[in-house]
Amino acid sequence: MSGTFLASPSSIVAAALAAWSALLAVIVSRIMAARVNQHLPESERISSVRRGKNLRKQFKQLYPRTKLVLLLDASVVVLILSLIIFAESLFF
């Protein structure tokens, strides 16, 4: 069949891993924003849509012993690596 594109199993696994790690990163960052917002006045609260760079810093100041920042960082690293593997399996 000409014109049919069949993805390799490694590209499918890499795409699924990228999707799951992106979902995990979003969930963790929303949890972090909600916890930080509990300590901020209404006018200074972090938006759930636009979180910015201060979220990690504020969260680490309020919760220095938690592992959520590490989980967020790990999920972003896995996301980037799986996207690289996905692109490599498709184009090379």
N, C-alpha and C positions, 0 to 999 in steps of 0.2 A: 504494500500500500504506500504510494507516494504521498507526501504531505502529512503523514501521521507522525506525531512526536511522542515518543515513549520515554519517559523519565526513568533514569536508573534508580535502583533501590537506595543507593547512597544519597542521591539528591532528594528523594522523598523523605528519608529519615532526617536529613539535614534541615529540610524545610519544616518538618513537624517539630523538630527540636527548637528551631528558631521561633516558631509560633508559640510554643509552650514557654520558652524563656522570656519572650516579650510579654506574654500574659502575666507571668509571675512578676516581672519587673513593674508592670503597671499596678498590680494588686499590692505589692509591697510598698510602692511609693504612695499609694492612696492611704494605706494604713499609717505610714509615717506622717503624712500630712494631717490626718485626722488626730493623731496623738499630739502633734505640735500645736494644732489649733485649739486643743483643750486648754493650753497654757497661755494663749494669746488673747488680747481683747478683740472684740468684733471688727474693729477698723483695721487691724493688722493681720487678720487671718490669711492663710495661704489658700489660693484658689485650687480646686481639685483639677481644673483644666491646665492652668499655668502654674507650675510649682516652682520653677526657678532653681538657681544654684544654692540658695540659702537653706534649702530643706535638709540636706545632709548635715550641714554644719549645726543648724538649730537642733536637729534630732539628736545628734551626738552629744551636744551640750546638755540636753534634758535627760537623755537615756544613755549614759556612757557605757553601760555593760551589756546592752542588747546586741543581738546578732543580726538585726534586720538590715543594717547598713551593709554588712558583709554579704548577706543574701542578695541584696539589690545589686551590689557590685559583681557578684558571681553570676547572677542571671544576665547582666549586661555583657560580661565577657563571653559567656556561653552563646548568647545571641550573636555577637560579632563573629565568633569563630564558626558557628554553624552557618551563618550567611556566607562566609568565605568558602567553606566546604561546599555549600550549595552552588555557588557561582562557579567554582572550580569543576564540579562534577557536570555542570551543564555545558560549559564552554571549552573544556579541555579533554 
